[in-house]
Structure formats: C-alpha cells, structure tokens
C-alpha cells in the first residue's frame, strides 16, 4: 500500500474507533486493551484524549503480526457485527494485506533474515534504498520486495544484492548465518554476471555492540505558549545526514510530566528500528528548558532484561542539548559554523579557546566579550552553595555564551540544596578535567563514561549534574517532505 493510501486508511480507522461507544468509554477501552495479548501492548501508553489514544494504538499495532486483526475481533465481541465493525474489518484487511510476490532468490534471502529475528535490517535497507523509500518497510519480506523492484545500471549489482552485502558487513550474525548470506550473495552475482561489492568482505566480524551504527535520536520540546507548562513533542531517528524517520510529532500540547512518562515508549521503538541504543540523544530545547535534567530520565535498553525503573538515559548513551533560540541571521550562522568546524578539528583546546565563566563573581564585561569572541567552548562554573549569586545566574551565563556563537557549552546545574548536590569544588574539578584533557570531539562520550562509573556507587557524583550544549549547525534534522513516518 502506498504511503498516502495507508495514511488515509489509518485516519479513517482512527475516526471509526473514536465513534465506537466501547472505545470512547475509558473503562471499556481499558478492558479491551487488557484482552489483547500482553506482547502486543507492551510499551503502549494511552494518551489523555480518545483520539490521540486511538491514533497511537493503531500505529503501535500496525506492524505487529496479527495485532490489528486481533483488535478487530475483540471490538466485534464488545459491539456485535454492526456496520461500523464491518467497515473496520475492511480497513484492517487493507492495512494488513500481504506483500507482493518475491522472487525465489528474494524468498531465500527473507528466510535467512527471519532466522534471526533480533538482527536489525532497517539501517541496511535505508543505506541502499536512499530517497526511493517513502516509508520504512514493515518486514524483511517487504524490504526485499521493494528492493527487487528498483532498477540497477547495466552490469552493476542490483539494490537487493547491495542490501545483502550491507547486512553481511554488520556485526552480530552467527557464523552459519553469515555464511548463508555470503553464499546467497555470490550465487546471485554468478547468475547475474556482476562483481560482488568489496564491502561484503571489508568489515571484520565481531560481537554485536549495544549501540546502533551512528543512529541519532533527536528530541524537540517546544513551549506551547510563552510561559506555558505544556510542551509539543517531536522525535526523529536519524541515519546519516539525510535519512530521518519520524517517531512522533504531537499537535496537542502535554504537560512535561506526561512527556517524560511517554518518552520510554518511543525510546524502545528507536532501539527496535536501529538495532540498539542510539549513538547519541540530542534534545532541541528553548532557553527556558536548557537546564532540564533530560539525562536522568529513566529508560530501558534491549540488553537490560530487569523489570522496574531502568537506568538514567545519560548512563546508556551520550546526551546533549541543542539551543532552539540561537540567532538565525546569516552572519551569526557563519560565525557559529566556523567555530564548530574549528572545534571539530581541534586535538585539544588552548586557554583562549576554552573560556571559563564563573557565576557569582564580578567580571569585566569588555574582557568577557573579548574572551567569548575567540571561544570554541565555554564552561559556566556555578556559584558555590553558600554564595549570594542571583537566581538564574547559570542560565543567563549559558545564554550569553550561546548568543556569542559558541557551539559547545558545559555547565553544572545549579541545584541549590537538593539531596545529592555535589559541592561546587568537585564540580569545578570535573569540568576542568573534561575540557582540559582528552579529545574535544569525544566530550559527550567522556561525560557518559563518568556517569557510568558513578552509577551504583551511592556517592553523589559531579557527572550527575553536568549539562552539555553540543550544537552542530549542520546536524539538525531537516525533515520537511523527506522524512519517513515511523512504522
């Protein structure tokens, strides 16, 4: 089904669900959800409104085998065989129609892929399909069928072979499955009279890592209105510079607490699509939320089978912040871009390129301006616990650095007398070690390493209070018209 037709069918199905009395009633809806197999509703969280719950539910069940059919049967039990249920069955049948025919070679490749249901294939598909794919395929069979229809230049490997080559190069396959893949590749190459791409043999075998190959999770939170406690949530999964999958774009504002509660559902979906943890999680935030403790949001990972609250996000993968309110004029952007490129090339940061802004102490404004004009990175040092610095001093200092075009800003959150607060001296020492030693380009990973070491020690650690603006001007998602909708 084409993306436009699927979107229209999903929209009509959502309207039908909202009109069903049993689904519109919150208690009956909960009873219906309880009757679904636990594996189908794992990770699903109902929304505040009936319409949003219906939309989230359809998208959650859409690509789980037999899930929508099971839902249709349950709704028929609750409502009887009404005209609305008949229409619902028809729409479900349209959405779950089988993929078109696959060739014999394609069917064999699908069999190899299905032998290990945990091996991620979507990154390899996106690598090969590029902009030809309007949405992510729902299964290996759909991916193979799509790639078999794509043309290849004469005497060149077809896309489906390049897909298999990319798969074989990924870690995590058992020796037997990797041999099956490579044998399939070489048999198809002999049949077509083409050369196997060298990449098939170029990457070393090795154990599967926890993190997706360069896959970024980008999260945007925007205030619904100035001063509002409600936000609009958007999330994208980025493969390389141009390929984006839209996980969610809310058009209804929600309290921040509700967004935090929903975040893990989308985080789990991101891991499912990328085959592991994102290589980095980037939060695009307005200035008023830059101090939000997003790295402490509790999440779960595919490799963690324990129940209950999961570890903090910032322990599992690097977490950085981007500024949604940077000046956007051409001159400011050029200054910002130039400094970012310099930062990326730096093996270390000299004293004049890494600037310390201490809060709570008088500074010469002209001297600060001169320092920030040269800075590639700024460390904002919070005031000591017993100082008389004005409230919000850290936030204002961070904003000053960002307005000056500095791409990287590191600071310790001003948490007052909160439990677990680390003395300012320890925080100062930690930030200085991070900026003065080690590769500047690996700063997010080095902060994550500190957080992992602190986890479970029971001792307050400076790593728990660190926040990092890591703002690559070229790395923001540009998804207007070219993004794939999350399956």
C-alpha positions in Angstrom: 0.0 0.0 0.0 1.3 3.4 -0.9 2.1 5.8 1.9 -0.7 8.2 1.0 -3.3 5.4 0.9 -2.1 4.0 4.2 -2.2 7.3 5.9 -5.8 7.8 4.7 -6.8 4.3 5.9 -5.3 4.9 9.3 -7.0 8.2 9.6 -10.4 6.6 8.8 -9.7 3.8 11.2 -9.0 6.3 14.0 -12.3 8.1 13.3 -14.1 4.7 13.5 -12.5 3.8 16.8 -13.4 7.1 18.3 -17.1 6.7 17.3 -17.4 3.2 18.9 -19.1 3.6 22.3 -16.9 0.9 23.9 -13.7 2.6 22.7 -14.9 6.1 23.6 -15.6 5.0 27.2 -12.3 5.0 29.1 -13.2 2.0 31.3 -14.4 -0.2 28.5 -11.4 0.8 26.4 -9.1 -0.3 29.3 -11.0 -3.7 29.4 -10.4 -4.1 25.6 -6.7 -3.4 26.0 -6.5 -5.9 28.8 -7.9 -8.6 26.5 -5.1 -8.1 23.9 -2.0 -10.3 24.2 0.5 -8.7 26.6 3.2 -8.9 23.9 1.1 -6.7 21.6 0.5 -3.9 24.1 3.9 -4.0 25.8 5.2 -0.4 26.0 1.9 1.1 24.9 0.7 4.1 27.0 -2.8 5.5 26.4 -2.9 9.3 25.8 -5.0 11.9 27.5 -7.7 12.1 24.7 -9.6 9.3 23.0 -8.5 10.5 19.5 -4.8 10.5 20.4 -5.1 7.1 22.1 -6.8 5.7 19.0 -4.0 7.1 16.7 -1.2 5.9 19.0 -2.8 2.5 19.3 -3.3 1.9 15.6 0.3 2.9 14.9 1.5 0.8 17.7 -0.3 -2.3 16.5 0.1 -1.7 12.7 3.3 -3.6 12.2 2.9 -6.3 14.8 1.8 -9.6 13.1 -1.9 -10.2 13.5 -2.4 -7.4 16.1 -5.0 -5.3 14.2 -6.9 -8.5 13.2 -7.0 -9.4 16.9 -8.2 -5.9 17.8 -11.0 -6.1 15.2 -12.2 -9.5 16.7 -12.2 -8.0 20.2 -14.1 -4.9 19.1 -16.7 -7.2 17.4 -17.2 -9.1 20.6 -17.8 -5.9 22.5 -20.0 -4.2 19.9 -21.5 -7.0 17.8 -21.5 -7.2 14.0 -22.6 -3.6 13.3 -22.0 -1.7 10.0 -19.2 0.2 11.8 -17.4 -3.1 12.7 -17.8 -4.4 9.1 -16.1 -1.2 7.9 -13.4 -1.6 10.5 -12.7 -5.1 9.3 -12.4 -3.9 5.7 -9.9 -1.2 6.7 -7.9 -3.6 8.8 -7.7 -6.0 5.8 -6.4 -3.2 3.6 -3.7 -2.4 6.1 -2.6 -6.0 6.6 -2.7 -7.2 3.0 0.3 -9.4 2.3 3.4 -8.0 0.5 3.5 -8.5 -3.2 5.4 -11.5 -4.8 9.0 -12.0 -4.1 11.4 -13.9 -6.4 12.8 -17.3 -5.5 16.2 -15.6 -4.6 14.4 -12.9 -2.7 12.3 -15.5 -0.7 15.6 -17.3 0.3 17.1 -14.0 1.5 13.9 -13.4 3.6 14.3 -16.8 5.1 17.9 -16.1 6.1 16.8 -12.8 7.7 13.9 -14.3 9.6 16.2 -17.0 11.1 17.4 -14.3 13.5 14.5 -12.0 14.4 16.8 -9.8 16.5 19.2 -8.9 13.8 18.4 -5.3 12.6 17.9 -4.9 8.9 16.4 -1.5 8.6 19.7 0.5 8.7 21.0 -1.5 5.8 17.7 -1.0 3.9 17.9 2.8 4.4 21.5 2.8 3.3 20.6 1.1 0.0 17.1 2.5 -0.7 18.0 6.1 -0.1 15.3 8.6 -1.1 13.5 6.0 -3.1 11.7 4.7 0.0 8.7 6.7 1.0 8.3 5.0 4.4 10.2 2.2 6.3 9.1 -1.3 5.3 7.2 -3.3 7.8 9.1 -6.6 7.5 12.1 -8.1 5.8 9.8 -9.5 3.1 8.5 -6.0 2.3 12.1 -4.7 2.2 13.2 -7.3 -0.2 10.2 -6.9 -2.4 10.8 -3.2 -2.6 14.4 -3.5 -3.4 13.8 -6.2 -6.1 11.6 -3.6 -8.0 14.4 -1.0 -8.0 16.4 -0.9 -11.2 20.2 -1.0 -11.3 22.6 0.3 -14.0 23.8 -2.3 -16.6 26.4 -4.7 -15.2 26.1 -3.3 -11.7 25.0 -5.2 -8.6 21.2 -4.7 -8.0 19.9 -3.0 -4.9 18.8 -6.2 -3.3 22.4 -7.6 -3.6 23.8 -4.4 -2.1 21.3 -4.8 0.7 22.6 -8.3 1.5 26.2 -7.0 1.3 25.4 -4.3 3.8 23.7 -6.9 6.1 26.7 -9.3 5.9 29.0 -6.5 6.9 27.1 -5.8 10.2 28.3 -7.5 13.4 26.0 -9.9 15.3 25.4 -12.7 12.8 26.2 -16.2 13.8 28.9 -17.8 11.6 26.4 -20.1 10.0 24.0 -17.2 9.1 26.8 -15.1 7.8 28.0 -18.0 5.6 24.4 -18.3 4.3 24.3 -14.6 3.5 27.6 -14.6 1.7 26.7 -17.8 -0.3 23.4 -16.1 -1.3 25.3 -13.0 -2.5 27.9 -15.0 -4.6 25.2 -17.2 -6.2 23.2 -14.2 -7.2 26.4 -12.5 -8.5 27.2 -15.5 -10.7 23.7 -15.7 -12.0 23.7 -12.0 -13.0 27.3 -11.9 -14.1 28.2 -9.0 -11.8 31.0 -8.4 -9.3 30.3 -8.6 -5.6 31.0 -5.2 -4.0 34.2 -5.3 -1.9 32.3 -4.0 1.2 30.9 -7.6 1.6 34.3 -8.6 3.0 35.6 -5.2 4.3 34.3 -5.1 7.9 35.7 -7.5 10.5 33.4 -9.9 12.2 32.8 -9.2 15.9 30.3 -9.3 18.6 27.2 -7.1 18.3 27.5 -3.9 20.2 24.8 -2.2 22.2 24.7 1.0 20.1 23.2 1.5 16.6 25.6 2.4 13.9 25.7 6.2 14.0 22.0 6.4 14.6 20.9 9.6 16.4 17.7 10.2 18.3 16.7 13.8 18.1 14.0 15.1 20.5 12.4 18.6 20.3 10.4 20.2 23.1 8.7 23.5 22.4 6.6 25.5 24.8 3.0 25.6 23.6 2.8 29.2 24.6 5.3 31.6 26.3 5.3 30.7 30.0 3.1 27.6 29.4 3.8 24.4 31.4 2.8 22.4 28.4 5.0 21.4 25.5 4.8 20.0 22.0 7.0 16.9 21.5 8.7 15.8 18.3 11.1 13.0 17.8 13.2 11.8 14.9 15.6 8.9 14.3 18.5 10.0 12.1 20.5 7.7 9.8 23.4 9.7 8.4 22.9 13.2 7.3 19.7 13.0 5.3 17.7 10.0 6.3 15.1 10.6 9.0 12.3 8.5 10.5 9.6 10.5 12.3 8.8 8.8 15.6 6.3 11.3 16.8 5.1 14.9 16.0 2.5 15.9 18.5 -0.1 18.6 17.6 -1.6 18.6 21.1 0.4 20.1 23.9 1.0 18.0 27.0 2.4 18.6 30.5 6.1 17.9 30.8 5.5 15.1 33.3 3.3 13.3 30.7 6.0 13.6 28.0 8.6 12.2 30.4 6.3 9.2 31.1 5.8 8.6 27.3 9.4 9.0 26.4 10.5 5.4 27.1 7.9 4.1 24.7 9.5 6.0 21.8 13.0 5.2 23.1 12.2 1.5 22.9 10.8 2.0 19.3 14.0 3.8 18.3 16.1 0.8 19.6 13.8 -1.6 17.7 14.4 0.3 14.4 18.1 0.9 14.8 19.0 -2.5 16.4 20.5 -1.0 19.5 20.9 2.2 21.5 21.3 5.4 19.6 24.8 6.6 19.3 23.7 9.9 20.7 20.4 11.5 22.0 20.0 15.2 21.2 17.4 17.4 22.9 16.5 20.6 21.0 15.2 22.9 23.8 14.2 26.5 24.3 16.4 28.5 26.6 13.9 28.2 29.5 14.3 24.4 29.4 18.1 24.1 28.8 18.6 23.1 32.4 16.0 20.2 32.2 17.5 17.0 33.6 16.9 15.0 30.5 19.9 12.8 31.0 18.2 11.5 34.2 15.0 10.3 32.5 14.5 6.6 33.3 14.6 4.4 30.2 15.1 0.8 29.3 17.5 -0.9 26.8 17.3 -4.0 24.7 20.2 -5.6 26.6 18.6 -5.0 30.0 16.0 -7.6 31.0 15.4 -6.4 34.5 12.0 -5.1 35.5 11.1 -1.9 37.2 12.7 1.5 36.6 15.5 1.5 34.1 18.8 3.3 34.4 19.1 7.1 33.6 19.3 7.9 29.8 22.6 9.6 30.3 24.2 6.4 31.5 23.1 4.3 28.5 24.2 6.8 25.8 25.6 10.3 25.3 23.0 13.0 25.8 23.5 16.6 24.5 21.3 19.7 24.2 20.8 22.0 21.3 19.6 25.5 21.5 16.3 26.3 19.7 16.7 30.0 20.2 20.1 30.7 18.6 20.2 33.8 16.4 19.4 32.7 12.8 20.7 35.6 10.7 23.3 34.8 8.1 26.2 36.4 9.9 25.6 34.7 13.2 25.2 31.3 11.5 28.5 31.8 9.6 30.3 32.6 12.9 28.7 29.6 14.6 29.5 27.3 11.7 33.1 28.4 11.5 33.7 27.9 15.3 32.1 24.4 15.2 34.4 23.4 12.3 37.4 24.7 14.3 36.2 22.8 17.4 35.9 19.5 15.4 39.4 19.8 14.1 41.0 20.6 17.5 43.1 17.9 19.1 42.9 19.9 22.4 41.7 23.3 23.5 44.1 26.1 24.3 43.4 28.5 27.2 42.0 31.2 24.9 39.7 28.8 23.0 38.2 27.3 26.2 36.7 30.0 28.4 35.6 29.7 32.0 32.7 31.9 33.1 32.4 31.9 36.9 29.0 32.8 38.3 28.7 34.9 41.4 31.9 36.9 40.8 32.3 40.3 39.3 33.8 40.3 35.8 34.9 42.9 33.4 32.2 42.9 30.7 34.6 44.0 28.0 37.0 41.3 28.9 34.2 38.7 28.8 33.2 39.9 25.3 36.7 39.5 24.0 37.1 36.1 25.5 33.8 34.8 24.0 34.7 36.2 20.6 37.6 33.7 20.5 36.0 30.8 22.4 35.2 27.4 20.8 33.9 26.1 24.1 32.7 27.7 27.3 32.5 26.2 30.8 30.0 28.0 33.1 31.0 27.4 36.7 28.0 27.6 39.1 28.3 29.7 42.2 29.3 27.9 45.4 26.4 26.6 47.5 26.6 29.5 50.1 27.3 32.3 47.7 24.8 35.2 47.2 24.7 34.9 43.4 21.3 36.0 42.0 18.8 33.3 41.0 19.2 32.1 37.4 22.8 33.3 37.1 23.9 30.0 35.5 21.1 30.1 32.9 21.9 33.7 32.0 25.6 32.9 31.6 24.8 29.9 29.3 22.6 32.2 27.2 25.4 34.8 26.9 27.8 32.2 25.6 25.2 30.9 23.1 24.3 34.4 21.9 28.1 34.9 21.2 28.0 32.0 18.8 29.9 29.4 21.0 28.9 25.9 19.8 29.9 24.0 22.9 28.9 24.9 26.5 29.4 22.8 29.5 28.0 23.6 33.0 26.9 22.1 36.2 23.2 22.5 37.0 22.5 24.9 39.9 20.6 22.5 42.2 20.8 24.5 45.4 20.5 22.4 48.5 18.8 19.5 46.7 19.7 16.0 48.0 22.8 14.7 46.3 24.1 18.1 45.5 27.8 18.0 44.8 30.0 20.7 46.3 31.0 23.3 43.8 34.7 22.5 44.2 34.2 18.9 42.9 32.0 20.2 40.1 34.7 22.7 39.1 37.4 20.0 39.1 35.3 17.6 37.0 34.5 20.3 34.3 38.1 21.3 34.1 39.3 17.7 33.6 36.8 17.2 30.9 37.7 20.3 28.9 41.5 20.3 29.5 42.1 16.6 28.9 41.0 14.2 26.2 39.7 14.7 22.7 37.2 17.6 22.4 35.3 15.7 19.7 34.7 12.9 22.3 33.4 15.1 25.1 29.8 13.6 25.1 31.2 10.1 25.3 33.6 11.0 28.1 30.7 12.5 30.1 28.7 9.3 29.6 31.7 7.3 30.8 31.8 9.3 34.0 28.1 8.8 34.6 28.5 5.0 34.1 31.3 4.9 36.7 29.2 6.8 39.2 26.1 4.6 38.7 25.5 2.3 41.7 28.3 3.8 43.8 25.9 5.5 46.1 28.1 8.6 46.2 26.9 11.9 44.7 28.9 12.5 41.5 29.6 15.7 39.6 28.7 13.7 36.4 25.0 13.7 37.5 24.8 17.5 37.4 26.6 18.1 34.2 24.8 19.5 31.2 26.2 20.0 27.7 25.2 22.1 24.7 26.7 20.4 21.7 25.3 22.3 18.8 26.5 21.3 15.3 24.8 23.8 12.9 24.7 21.2 10.1 23.4 18.3 12.2 19.8 19.5 12.8 17.0 17.4 11.3 15.6 18.8 8.0 12.6 16.6 7.6 10.3 18.8 5.5 8.8 16.5 2.9 11.6 13.9 3.0 11.1 12.1 6.3 9.8 8.6 6.7 6.9 8.0 9.1 7.7 5.6 11.9 6.1 2.2 11.4 
